[in-house]
């Protein structure tokens, strides 16, 4: 059970990180312009 939970949370973290990488640059560009 613990390993499954860790794998799920790991996937969520990867998704969140990829979302941040995609969203943050756009926000910075909009903020700069």
C-alpha positions, 0 to 999 in steps of 0.5 A: 500500500505504501509503495502504491501511495508513494508512486501515485504521489510521485506521479502527481508531483511530476504532473504538478512540476510540469504544469509549473514549468509550463505556467510559470514562464507564461506568467513571467512573460505576461508580467514582463510585457 
